[in-house]
Structures are given as structure tokens and as C-alpha cells.
Amino acid sequence: MADIARLPGVLQQLQLIARLRWRILRNSLQRKNNRLDAVGMVFAWAASALLVFTVAGAFFAGGFGFTVKNKPVWFGALFWGLFIWWQFLPIFVAGFGAKFEFKTLLRFPLSRRAFYFLGLGYGLVDFAALSSICWIVAMILGAAAARLSAVPVLVAASVLFVILNVTVERLIGSWLEKLLSKRKFREIFLGVFVLSMVSLNFLNPLMQRYGKDFRPRILEFLPYVSWLPASLAGNAVSSPDARGASLSFAGLLLWIVVTSGLLWNRFATQYSGEELSESDVPAIMKRKDRRRDVLTEQQGIIPPQVSAVMAKEFRYLFRNGFGFINLLLPPLMVIVFSFQFAGPSSALKEHGMRPQMFFPAIMAYLILILLSPAYNSFAFEGKGIQAYFMAPVQFRDVLLGKNLMLMVVVVVELAISLTTMVWRVGSPGIPLFSSTIAAAAFAVSVQLTIANWSSLSFPRKMELGKMKGQRNSGISVWTAFGVQILLGGICAVVLLAGRWTGNPWLPVFAFAGLTAAALGGYVASLGALSRLAEGKKELIIETLCR
């Protein structure tokens, strides 16, 4: 039909796709879980909007101050901040941004031009783009409040800067999507990226030690980046003569033409039906290389059904390169925080946190990181979730196996992290150390029951080795944060009770009693959760097998 029917105009095609997407969203909200997920995302966007408007005030003040003080050269710093935020933030919030699903859109008889503009449109509704545009508007309003004559040049530079950033972001994202279609490259990329982000936290101690020699080097390096978009936009605003401003505008236009041509070529390849797959060519395996990996049943303390689930979870952990790399983060973050807030060589020096304050705070942070995957523990099961319902095994054994595997990971991570804290910060004393361990045991035992309920009630599918679109349900995220805040308040009151009463061992006994009660509730909940899993069987299978 697409060959014989006349296609509507580009604008009309975009309107039809937008109307279709709205109907899909409206129809999806008929399900209860999707409505609750939407509520959670609304709260997340509200918190993000608060951040955006707060920073917008700073951009307004910057635009006003730079114009009043007649220092337009500092607009370049604002443009550089926008450029870095716009291009790097999508990697951090890849799971929350709008995804351009090319395979889905290619089912419709779109023209190549409509396909291109639709790709740019999706780039404009990304959180990084929306927040950056809000800050640019705030900067222009600040400059307008100071001097209206400075607005035309600033608006022209900002418009070109926005078009260029959207194009560059879509181009980088499109090529990354192609490169990251291979699982090995995804895991290598994420490993290097995570380690690089963690390494940035060590810049502050280095700057404090070598800052006097480092700042002049940065100033010497600035002329070498004058050809980049942020510098060109800043030069277009701050140039004292028309010739300099014209060259900067010409540079921005040249960037737009080149990047648009590259993006058009990339989208044309996808429009022609490019198929990204990570399947390897089938390899001929010699008979002697084949081996059968059989899990033998051994009688012991742990039932064989539970141990089988634990073995499966262990293999999933090492198959998921992203999850395995995340195990390196807790000890690394302990070292980073010790450099910043505690220890003899901390950035705060004599104002740093004492071990008595540092240990409980870091323990709460580690529990938040380590237990967050438990609120969506069936994320990577996929179609394998059907085996749990068909196998002659009770669902309580499945939950118990997953929870025991998580407990092993938490114990190992906390042991390494606590050893690192004692080495970097010093010992807080045996009573507080024991109280911190008891508080962690209480927090973990309470969250296991709630996390199991969240995993069954609000499942969300994820894929091993994939980065984009990987996030928990909005309700699961807010449930985890709410439980962490509540438990943090309870633990703080119990720890302070030991100081108020003058008995440093009181929190240990209090947490021991609370942990025993929480474990009793956990054991009692396994039967109810098994019945809940049976009742939500169709929802769980539909969500994870789609």
C-alpha cells in the first residue's frame, strides 16, 4: 500500500505518530501496575523538576551578573556546562530517557525525512535536552533583565547551540547503539565508564595538593578547544567585533551541517532496515570439547531446590557483566568517601567526620546500593520464569534461594567494605562496630520480605548485559527509598538511645531483638508470598516474557 498510496506530508506524519504514541500510553494505563508505575515516574519527574528549577535560578543569576558586569566572556563557561551535561547525562539516565524504537517505527510507511525529524524530536524530549533548554531560557531571561541589547546575539547563539547539541546527541547515541549491540563491548564500555566516573572523585584531593600548578595548565589548554561548539557559542556572545562573532556563528553552522550529514547517513542506514544482533556465528564443536554440566544433589543443611536456585543466581551474577562490575563499587566508594569526609588525609581535614559518625552513615549507603536489586529479583528471568511455575518446587524455595544468594553477596561486600573503612578511617570502637553490624542485619532482614513482595507485585523485565532501558518499576524504586528512610530513622533512634542512656551495648541487644522479630516475620511471609506468586502468575509471566 505504501507504494501506491500517496504519503501525507512530513508534519502530518509526525502528528499521526504522536497521536499513536499517545493512544498506546493511554491504553497501557488501563492496567493497575502501569498506573502505579506512572505515579512513581511522576514523583521522579517532580523531584527532577525541582533540581532543574534550582539550577535555572543559578543560570538566571549568571546571565544577569555577566551582563551587568560587562563580562560576556563568562557565558562560555555556562555553554560548556550545558554541553557536558547534554552529552554525558543520557548515559547516566539511559533507563529514564525516551527511547527511539526504530524497529517499531519502521512498520509504518514513514518517509525518510519524517524518520529523520522524528529522531531529532525524540532527542528533544530527553531529560538532558529539556533541562538544558530550561537553563538556556533562564540564562537569556537573566541577560534580558540586565540589558535588552544583549539578547538578540545570545538568542541566535543559543538556537544554533540547541540544534547542534540535539544533532550531536542523536548521532553519538545512534553509533553507541550500534557498538553496544555486542554484549562484550557493552560490558567493556561500562567497566571503563564506571571506573572513570569513580576516578573523578579523586580529582578533589589531587587538586588540593597540586592545584596551584594545575590551574595555569588548564588556562594554557583552553585555546586548543576554541573550535568546539561550547567555545564557539561563548565566543559568538563575547566577541567585541562583528567579524569575530560572524566567524563563531559560521563555525556553529559548519558543525550543524557536518553532524546533520553524518546523522542523516546513519538514519538512512537504519531506515533501510539495519538489523543489530549480537548472535555469534555457530561454531562447530568437537566431540571431545563437549562436556555436560550437571548439578548433583547433595544432602545438607540447604535443601536441593534452594541450592539449585542459589547456583543459578550465582551464574547469572557472573554472566551479567554490569552486575559483576557493580560489586566493585561499594569498596571503591568507601575509599572515595574516606578521602572526602573522613580520615587523616580527607579533604575536610580537621573538620572531617569521626569514625563514630562515618561508620553508620556509610553502612546505610552500602545497604541502599546492595539491596536495591532485590526489589526486582526476577528481572533477568525472562521466559525462564515459566519453569518456576511448571517445576515441582514451591515458590517459597525460589524466594529463599534468591534471598540466600543475596545475603552471601551482602556479607562479602560488607566485610570488604568494613575492612576498608577500618583501614582508611580507623576503628570506631567495639560497641559501635557491633551496633553497626547489628543494625545492618536488622535492615537487611526487614527489607527481604518487602523486596519479595515488590518483586512479585511490580515485576519489570531486564536483559543481561544491556544498559539502555534497564530500570525498576517506579513503585519499586519509591518503595525501596521509603523503606530505607524509615529503617534509617529507626536505626538512628536506637543508636542514639545508647548514647542517651550511657550504655553503648544497648543498641546491640535492641537490634538483636528486632532482627529476631524481622526474621520470624520473614519466615512466616514465605507461605503468603507463595500464594501471592500463584495469584499473580499471569501478570508475572506476561511482563517477563514479552
N, C-alpha and C positions, 0 to 999 in steps of 0.2 A: 504493500500500500504506500510505503514511503517513496517508491519510485514513480508512482503515477499520480499521487495526491500532491497538491501544492502545499509546501510547508508554510506555516504562519511566519510573521516577522520575528526578529530576534527578541524584541521586547515582549511580544505575546507569548513566545516560547518560555521565557523566563517567568512570566506570570502564571502560566499553566503548571510549571514545575513547582513554583512556590505554593500554589493552591493545592497541588497534590501532596506536597510535604505537610502542609497544614492539616489536611484530612487524615493523613496517616497518623500524625501526632494526636489528633482529636480522637480517632478510633482506638488508639493504643491506651488512652486514658480511661477506657471503659473497664479495664482490669484494675482490680484493687491494688495489686503490687506496683503497677506502673503509676497509679495516682500517688501512692505513698513515696515512690521514688522521685516523682516530680516535686512533691512537697520538700523532700530533703534537698534536691537541687536548688529549689527556690531559696532556701535558707543559705545554701552555699553561695549562691549568686548575691544574696543580700550582704553577706559578710565581705564578698569581693567588692561589691559596690561601695561599701564603707571605706575600704582601702583605696579604691580609685578616687573617691571624692576627697579623701585626706591628702593624697599626693597631688590632686588637682589644685588644692589650695597652695601647695608649695610652688607649683608651676605658675600660678597666677601671681604669687609674690615675686617669683623670679622674673617673669616678663615685665611686671611693673617696676621692680627695682632696677633692672638692667637698662630700661628705657629712661627712667628718671635720672639715673646717674650717668647717662650717656656712655654706657659700656656695652654696646651691642655685640662685641666680640664674645661675650659670655653666653650668648644664645647658642653658640657652637657646643658648649658643654651640655645644654639641655637637649639638643638634637642628638648628641652622642648617647646620652642616657636613653632616649626614646628608641634609637636604632638598636642598641644592645638588648633592651627589653623586648622589642618587637620580634627580633630574630631568634633569641635564645629561649624566651619563655615558652613558646609552643612545645619545646622538647620536654620541659618540666610538667606541663599540664596537658600532655597529649591525650590523656584519657578524658578530659573535660571539654576539649575543644570540638567544634563541629568538624565532622569527617566528610571529605569529598569522596563519595562512594561511586567511582567511575563505572564499575560493572553494573550497578543498578541503573544509573542514568543512561547507559548505552542501550538499554532496552527501548528507550523512547526515540522517535525519529527527530533527534536534535540536529541542527546544522552545526558545522564546526565552529562558526563564530559564536553561536549561542553556548556551545560547550565551553569555549574559552572564557566568555564573560561569566558564566556560571561558576567556573573555577575561581575567578577573581572575587566573585560575590561571596563564596564560602570563606575566602581568606579575610574578607572584611568583617564577618560575624564572629571571628575568633576572639577570645578574650583579650589576647595581647593587642589585637588591632583596635578593638573597641576602647580599651583603656588608654591606649596611646592617642587615639583621636580625641578622647575627652581631655587629655592633658594638653594636647596641641591647642584645642579650643580655649582652655583656661589660660594658656600662655598668650594667645592672641588677645583675649579679653583684658589680661593684665597690661599688655602693651597699649591697647586702645584706651584704657583708663588713664594712662600716663601721657600718651601723645598719639593723636589720631593719624598724624602724618606718617608714622612708622608702620601702620597696619597694612597698606597695600603690598609692600615688598614682603612682609612677614607672611601674609596670606598666600601670595604666589609661591614663595619658597615652601610653605607648609603643604600646599596642594600637591606640588611635584614630589615632595618628600613622602607623602602618604601613598601616592600612586606607585612610586618606586619601591617602597617597603612592602606593599601588598604583593607586587610582582616578584620581588626577591624572595619573600617568604614562601610563596606558592612554588617558585622554582626550586628552592632548596628542599622544601617538603616533598615535592614530586620525585626529585632524584634520590632523596633519602628513602622514600617508599620503595623505590626500585632496588636500592642497595640493601635495604633491610629486609627484602623478601627472602633472603637466605638466613637461616637460623644462626649459623656460625658467625656470620658478620654482625648480626644483631647482638649477640652475646659479647663479642669482642668490642663492639662500639659502646655498649652500655657499660662494660667493665672499665674501659678507658674514660668514659664520660663521668661515671660515678667517682672514680679515683681522682679525676681532675677537679671535680666540684669539691670533694673533701680537701684536696690540697690547697684550694683557695683560702680555707680557713687559717692556713699557716702564714698567710701574707701579712696579717697584722703584727705578729711577733717579729717577722723579718723586717717590716717597715719601721718598727720601733728601734730595731738595732742598727739597721743600715739605711734608715730613711733619709738622712742628710745627704748621703752620696747618691741615693736612688732618684730623688726628685729632679735634680738637674738633668739626669739621663732621660727622664720622661719628656722634659721640655725640649731636649735635643731631638727626640724621636718624633715629636708632633709634626714637623714639616713633611715627613715621609708618608703620612696618612692624609694629607690635604686633598688627595684625589678621591677619597672615599665619600659616600653620599652624605654622611652626617657633617663632615667638614665642609663640603660644598654648600650644603644648606646654611650652615653658620656663616660662611664667607659671603653668601648672597645677601644675608641680612646686614652684615657688619662692614661690607666694603664701602670705603668712603667715596669712591668714584663710580660712575656708571659702567666703565669698562670692566672693572673687577667683578661687579655684580652680574654683568652680561656673561662673562666667562664662567662664572659659577652656575648660572642658570643653564648655559649651554652644556656644562658638564652633567648637570642633573638630567637634562633632556637626552643626552647621549647614553647615560646609564639606563634610562627608561626604554630607549629604542633597542639597545643591545639585550637587556634582560627580557623585554617583551618578545623579541625574536626567538630567544632561546626557549622561553616558556611556550610560545606558540608551537615551536617544533616539538617540544616534549608532549604537549597536549595532543598534537596531531598524531604522535605515535600511539598514545593511549586511545585516541578516538578511532584509530584503525584497528583496534582490538588486541592490544598488547596484553598478554596473559603472564602475570607474575606468579611463579610457582617455585617452591623450594624442594620439590621432589628430585631425588638423585636418579641418575641412570641406573637401571637394575644391573647389579654386578653378579657375575657367575661365581658362586661359592663352591669351593672344592668340598668334597665329602669329608675329608679329614679335618676341615676347619669348622664343620658344624658341631655344635655341642648343645645339649639340652640342659636348660637351667630349670631345675625342679626344686621347689620349696618343700623340703622334707618336714614332716610333722614331728616335733619333739615335745614330749610331755614336760611341762614345767609349771612355773607359777603363772605365767601368762597363757591363757587359752590359745589354741592354734588359730582360731578365727581372728582373734585380736592381733596376734603376732603377724599373721599374713597381711592385715591392713597396715600395720606398722612398717613391714618390709616394703609394701607398695608405696607408702608415703615417703620412705627413705629414698627409694629410687626416683620418685617424682621430684624430690628436692634436688637431686644431683643432675637430673635431666633438665631442670629449669635453671638455665644459667643465670637469669635475673634474680631468682630467689636465692641461689647459692651466693651470688655476689653480695646480696643484702645481708648475709650473715657476717660479712666483714665490716659492716657499717658500725655496729654497736661499739666494738673496741676502738675503732678509729675515731668515733665521735667522742668517746671518753677522753682520748688524748687531746682532741681539739678543744673540748670544753675545759680541760685542765690547763691548757695553755692560755685560755681566755679569762677564766674566772677563779682559778684556784692554783695552789702550788707555789713554790718559791720563785718560779720563773714566769708567773702569769702576767698577762697584760695589765691587770689592775694592781699588781704588786701588793703593797701593804693594805689595800682595800679589797683584796680578793676574799672569796668565800672560805670559811673554815671547813675542815673535813666534817664537822658535825652538821653543817647545812648542805654541803656538797653531796654527801652520800645519799640522803633521802631524795634529793631533787633529781640526781642522775638515775637513781633506781626507778623513779616514776617515769622518766623519759624512756628508759630501756623497756619497761613493761609495755608502754604505749606502742613502741616500734614492734616488739616481738609478738604481741598478741593481736595486732590488727588483722593479720591474715586469717585468724581463727573465726572471725565474724563472717567469712565466706569460704568455709573449709572445703566445699565441693566445687570450687571454681574451675579446677582443672580436670574434673572427671569427664566432662563431655558425654559422649554416648555410653561410656563405661558405667554411668550411674545406673543404667538398667540392670547391670549384673548384680548390684546390691539387692535389688528387689526380687530377682529371679533365683539367686543363690539361697541354699538352705542355711541362712545365717540371720540372726536377729540384728536389727538396725542398731541396737544399743552396743553390740560388739564393734560395729563400724565406727560409731562415735567414740567409743572407748579407745580403739586403736589410733584414731586420728589425734585424740587428746593426749594419749601417752607419748606419741611421737613428738607432738608439740612441746610436752613437758621436758623431754630429753633435750630438745634444741634450746629451750629456755634455760635449763640448768647449766648446760655447757656454755652458752653465751654469757649468762650472769657470772659464772665462775671466772671466765676470762676477763670480763669487764671489771669485776670487783678486784681481781688481782692487779689489773692495770691501774685502777683507782688508788689502791694502797701504795703501789709503786710511785705514782705520779704525785699524789696529794698527801699521803700519809694515813695512818690508821686513825679512825675516829674513836677508838676505844671499844673494848669487847662488848659492853652493854648496848651501845648504839649500833654496832655492827650486827649483833644478834637481833636487835629490834628491826633493823632494816631488812634482814633476811626473812624474819617472820612476817613483816608487812608485805613483802613481795609474795610469799607463799599464800597469804590471805587474798591478795589482789588477784592472783592467778586462779586460785580455786573458785572464787566468786565468778570470775569472767567466763570460765569454761561453760557453765550452764547457760549463761546469757548468749555466749557466742554460738553454742549449738542451736539454740532457738532461732537466732538471727540467720544462721546458715540455712536452716530448713524453711524459714518463713520468707526470706528475701534473697533467694539464690541469684547469682549473676555469673554468667559464663565468662571464662578467660581462657587464653591459649598459651601453651608453653612456648617460651622464647619470643613472645610478641610484646611490643611496647605500646603501640597506639591503641586507644580504646580500652585499656586494661584498668578498670576501676570497680570498686564495690558498689552495691546499691546505695542510693542516697540515704535511705533509712538506716542501713547497716553502718554507714560512716558516722551519722549523728548518734546512733545508739552507742557505738564504741566511745565516742567523745563524752557523751553524757555519763556513761558508766565510769570512765576514767576520772572525770571530775568528781563524781560522787564518792568513789573509793579514795581519791586523793584527799577529800575533805575528812573522811572517816579516819584515814591513817594519820593525817596531821593532828586531829584531836587526840588520838590515842598516844602519839609520840609526845605531844605537849603535856598530856596528863602525867607522864613520867617525870617531866621537869617540874610541873606544878606541885606534885606530891613529894618530890625529892627522892623518889625511888626509881633509879634508872632501869631496873629489871621489870617494872610493872608493864611496859608495852610488850615485852616478850610473852609474858603469861596471858595478857589480853589478846594478843594476836593468835596465840596458840589455841585459845578457846574459840575465837572467831573462825579460824581456819578449820577446826574440827567440825563446827556447825556448818560451814560452807561445803566441806567435803560430804557431810551427811546429806545435805540438800542436793549435791551433785549426783550422788548415787541414787537417791530417790527420784531424781528427774529423768534418769535414763529410760525408764519404762514409759513415762509420759511422752518423752521426745520420740520414742519408737512409734508410738501410736500417732503422734503428730506427723512423722515422716510418711506413715501409711496413708494418712488422710490427705496429705499434700503431694502424693506420689505423682499425679498427673501434672501438677504445676512444676514440680522439680524436673521431671523428665522433659517436659516441653521446653523449659527455659534452658536446660543444659544441652539438649540435643538439637537445637535449631541451627 
